[in-house]
Amino acid sequence: MATFIMLTRLIHGTKVPPKSPDKVRQQLAEQIGQNCPDVEWRNSFAVLGPYDFLDIFAAPGIDAAMRVAATVRATGYAHTEIWGATELHRIDAADRAVDRLAG
């Protein structure tokens, strides 16, 4: 499974704001579970800066990650960005292997 980071920015000024943010989050989690059963949620954070939320999840590939983002955007209240991520120790190991080959 690949790791993905999703940055979400709420769209302010929508015609009909959500009545209950907690209920919206609960419904969204249910929809993601239904639309993306192969996705493993790792963590969610509220963040300062240009985005409102940062979510970390694992998915079998880009198609599953895109389904997560599409599910969030379908609410009409949010814009998302998805970034692929890997643990730093994996990059370090790959760099050492390349160095050995080039050496």
Residue pairs with C-beta under 8 A, 6 or more apart in sequence:
1 40
1 58
1 59
1 60
2 58
2 59
2 60
2 61
2 62
2 65
2 84
3 42
3 56
3 57
3 58
3 84
3 85
3 86
3 87
4 56
4 57
4 58
4 59
4 65
4 68
4 82
4 83
4 84
4 85
5 54
5 55
5 56
5 82
5 83
5 84
5 85
6 53
6 54
6 55
6 56
6 57
6 65
6 68
6 69
6 72
6 80
6 81
6 82
6 83
7 51
7 53
7 54
7 80
7 81
7 83
8 51
8 52
8 53
8 54
8 55
8 72
8 78
8 79
8 80
9 50
9 51
9 52
9 78
9 79
9 80
10 52
10 77
10 78
11 76
11 77
11 78
11 79
14 76
14 77
17 77
18 24
18 75
18 77
24 75
24 77
28 71
28 72
28 75
29 41
31 71
31 74
32 39
32 41
32 68
32 71
32 72
35 67
35 68
35 71
36 59
36 64
36 67
36 68
36 71
38 59
38 60
38 64
39 57
39 58
39 59
39 64
39 65
39 67
39 68
40 57
40 58
40 59
41 55
41 56
41 57
42 56
42 57
42 58
43 55
43 56
44 53
44 54
44 55
44 56
45 53
45 54
45 55
46 52
46 53
47 53
47 54
51 81
56 85
57 65
57 68
59 65
59 68
62 84
65 82
65 84
66 82
68 82
69 80
69 81
69 82
72 78
72 80
73 79
73 80
